[in-house]
């Protein structure tokens, strides 16, 4: 529960409740049902068993629920894709590995752009490790915000925290890297050790 409190921007909770009220007033029943179900999935999966570790499948479910909620908040502003081979879904990762990163993609990249945004999440296996890439087509990182500490001090929520958690659990050779993509937008690369759930 402490992890959830630390990781989730409190504005997310308040804004989502505001969205629920607005959608109820508009009598958009199916949208309201979908939003509440995604919110339920997000918190239920996030609080499950009180463990800091989940399967990649569970982590992607949490991330998908979060993105669906944000798509309601930022209606017609962005879309997303998640690509993960089925044989990687059973492997372990720390909980809320991806949510702070996609939150940054939305708040610091897509929200500030004029056109339609997208976020691509890809999971792939490498020898002894698993690599997540999160790419968006937003405005990119400010000059000088290409390191974890610089991005964190520039207001990018949870970035330093997620990198510390990765290194604490998997070791100093793993972690999070941020960069501007040559074709625009931001590219976050998360590397973790490959641990199968027993």
Secondary structure, 3 states (H helix, E strand, C coil): CHHHHHHCCHHHHHHHHHHHHHHHHCCCHHHHHHHHHHHHHHHHHHHHHHCCEEEHHHHHHHHHHHHHHHHHHCCCCEEEEEEECHHHCCEEEECCCCHHHHHHHHHHHHCCCCCCEEEEEEEEEECCEEEEEEEECCCCCCCCCCCHHHHHHCCCCCHHHHHHHHHHHHCCCCEEEEEECCCCCEEEEEEEECCECC
